[in-house]
Amino acid sequence: MFDNKSILITGGTGSFGKRFITYLLANFKPTRVVVFSRDELKQFEMQQSFKHPSLRFFIGDVRDAPRLKTALRDIDFVIHAAALKQVPAAEYNPNECIKTNINGAQNVIDACIEEGVHRVIALSTDKAANPVNLYGATKLASDKLFIAANNIAGASGPRFAVVRYGNVVGSRGSVVPFYHQLLEQGVEKLPVTHEGMTRFWITLDEGVQFVLNSFKRMQGGEIFVPKIPSIRILDLVESISGKREYELVGIRPGEKLHEVMVPQEMSHHSFEFDDHFVITPAIKFFDKNVEYDKNKLGEVGKKVEENFEYHSGTNHHFLTVDELKELDKSSL
Ligand SMILES: NC(=O)c1ccc[n+]([C@@H]2O[C@H](COP(=O)([O-])OP(=O)(O)OC[C@H]3O[C@@H](n4cnc5c(N)ncnc54)[C@H](OP(=O)(O)O)[C@@H]3O)[C@@H](O)[C@H]2O)c1
């Protein structure tokens, strides 16, 4: 699919971007793979470790529309991974988060349409479903922009879809590296905000594969949600520290006890496939003939039941402490 094609990844120096590019270069022969991000040091370090002739590095900010347009010249596929994603930082600096996550999203869309890109996938998060914090709210706005972009692009323009998933094991700034750091510093009891907390759990490799499959499956307008396991926070504490002792620190501003990926209110236009769900657009627009119960790979889905909710606390699949230990070892 990506042989002899050019791919641009906004946020290509991030956790997802680096893993995606590693996979891409090992399994395809792309003409160009463009990393688009702001910090020259992260790009320099990546350049040193990757050293691949197809790789290009563009310094740029998704807030800068003309720069994006230049970077997207002759690009076939775009993955929009750039984001501000720390919940407390977004609460404290709301307008900065809005500028990157919402205005940046619209800039990516406009540049993709102007430059005639073929397919675009934007990464979203479970925090965008029924959001309670600004980060989630900006990602929900971004999701809406990408889905509606199919309308502005017209029948022959680029097709846009969204991939939404939960916590990525071991990604930058996430709880697993944070807990390891605390243990290295000699902390006796790991902090827990609430004993009942659950989260969806996905590895970077699973995220990468799901995005690749979503490119193959997409018609445009879908929010793709993988079926993934959940974890209980106390199981995570035990898997990392070897004991079920913790310090209760109270729920943080903007934090939920559980996460949702397919909200109940979306059940009337969501489909279930073997290994994923698809939330379809609330309104029909660019192509009235798109039927989302069958995707481009020919896989057939069925409507979920009314009031169905894909919820981390009621998920059928929870990882055990031993499974969490294994995952932790392989993600280090
Ligand atoms: N990690 C998770 O647990 C998780 C879960 C669900 C969804 N997601 C979503 O997955 C995506 C990727 O996450 P990640 O974990 O790879 O994030 P990450 O490691 O924090 O990487 C973010 C990337 O975005 C770049 N970036 C930030 N602001 C930018 C801007 N204004 N313009 C251009 N580039 C910018 C960063 O580089 P510079 O700072 O150098 O610009 C970096 O390359 C995000 O959209 C996130 O919302 C992540």
PDBQT file of the ligand as one rigid body, heavy atoms in Angstrom, charges set to zero:
ROOT
HETATM    1  N1  LIG A 401       0.205   8.243  24.100  1.00  0.00    +0.000 N 
HETATM    2  C1  LIG A 401      -1.028   7.871  24.390  1.00  0.00    +0.000 C 
HETATM    3  O1  LIG A 401      -1.286   7.232  25.424  1.00  0.00    +0.000 OA
HETATM    4  C2  LIG A 401      -2.140   8.201  23.436  1.00  0.00    +0.000 A 
HETATM    5  C3  LIG A 401      -3.393   7.606  23.638  1.00  0.00    +0.000 A 
HETATM    6  C4  LIG A 401      -4.425   7.888  22.751  1.00  0.00    +0.000 A 
HETATM    7  C5  LIG A 401      -4.203   8.771  21.713  1.00  0.00    +0.000 A 
HETATM    8  N2  LIG A 401      -2.979   9.369  21.556  1.00  0.00    +0.000 N 
HETATM    9  C6  LIG A 401      -2.811  10.331  20.448  1.00  0.00    +0.000 C 
HETATM   10  O2  LIG A 401      -1.775   9.843  19.602  1.00  0.00    +0.000 OA
HETATM   11  C7  LIG A 401      -1.070  10.943  19.039  1.00  0.00    +0.000 C 
HETATM   12  C8  LIG A 401       0.425  10.730  19.184  1.00  0.00    +0.000 C 
HETATM   13  O3  LIG A 401       0.728  10.574  20.543  1.00  0.00    +0.000 OA
HETATM   14  P1  LIG A 401       2.202  10.304  21.050  1.00  0.00    +0.000 P 
HETATM   15  O4  LIG A 401       2.096   9.490  22.277  1.00  0.00    +0.000 OA
HETATM   16  O5  LIG A 401       3.051   9.851  19.925  1.00  0.00    +0.000 OA
HETATM   17  O6  LIG A 401       2.623  11.793  21.469  1.00  0.00    +0.000 OA
HETATM   18  P2  LIG A 401       4.068  12.369  21.805  1.00  0.00    +0.000 P 
HETATM   19  O7  LIG A 401       5.037  11.276  22.011  1.00  0.00    +0.000 OA
HETATM   20  O8  LIG A 401       3.875  13.404  22.853  1.00  0.00    +0.000 OA
HETATM   21  O9  LIG A 401       4.452  13.108  20.446  1.00  0.00    +0.000 OA
HETATM   22  C9  LIG A 401       3.821  14.265  20.024  1.00  0.00    +0.000 C 
HETATM   23  C10 LIG A 401       4.481  14.726  18.746  1.00  0.00    +0.000 C 
HETATM   24  O10 LIG A 401       3.823  15.896  18.281  1.00  0.00    +0.000 OA
HETATM   25  C11 LIG A 401       4.795  16.903  17.997  1.00  0.00    +0.000 C 
HETATM   26  N3  LIG A 401       4.134  18.192  18.165  1.00  0.00    +0.000 N 
HETATM   27  C12 LIG A 401       3.589  18.711  19.283  1.00  0.00    +0.000 A 
HETATM   28  N4  LIG A 401       3.072  19.917  19.027  1.00  0.00    +0.000 NA
HETATM   29  C13 LIG A 401       3.288  20.158  17.706  1.00  0.00    +0.000 A 
HETATM   30  C14 LIG A 401       2.995  21.241  16.849  1.00  0.00    +0.000 A 
HETATM   31  N5  LIG A 401       2.360  22.338  17.296  1.00  0.00    +0.000 N 
HETATM   32  N6  LIG A 401       3.348  21.155  15.549  1.00  0.00    +0.000 NA
HETATM   33  C15 LIG A 401       4.026  20.071  15.088  1.00  0.00    +0.000 A 
HETATM   34  N7  LIG A 401       4.326  19.016  15.852  1.00  0.00    +0.000 NA
HETATM   35  C16 LIG A 401       3.968  19.067  17.163  1.00  0.00    +0.000 A 
HETATM   36  C17 LIG A 401       5.933  16.603  18.968  1.00  0.00    +0.000 C 
HETATM   37  O11 LIG A 401       7.182  17.093  18.524  1.00  0.00    +0.000 OA
HETATM   38  P3  LIG A 401       7.698  18.604  18.851  1.00  0.00    +0.000 P 
HETATM   39  O12 LIG A 401       7.426  18.814  20.296  1.00  0.00    +0.000 OA
HETATM   40  O13 LIG A 401       9.122  18.572  18.468  1.00  0.00    +0.000 OA
HETATM   41  O14 LIG A 401       6.898  19.492  17.959  1.00  0.00    +0.000 OA
HETATM   42  C18 LIG A 401       5.958  15.083  18.895  1.00  0.00    +0.000 C 
HETATM   43  O15 LIG A 401       6.625  14.671  17.718  1.00  0.00    +0.000 OA
HETATM   44  C19 LIG A 401      -1.615  12.210  19.697  1.00  0.00    +0.000 C 
HETATM   45  O16 LIG A 401      -2.523  12.811  18.800  1.00  0.00    +0.000 OA
HETATM   46  C20 LIG A 401      -2.356  11.705  20.913  1.00  0.00    +0.000 C 
HETATM   47  O17 LIG A 401      -3.448  12.532  21.220  1.00  0.00    +0.000 OA
HETATM   48  C21 LIG A 401      -1.936   9.086  22.386  1.00  0.00    +0.000 A 
ENDROOT
TORSDOF 0
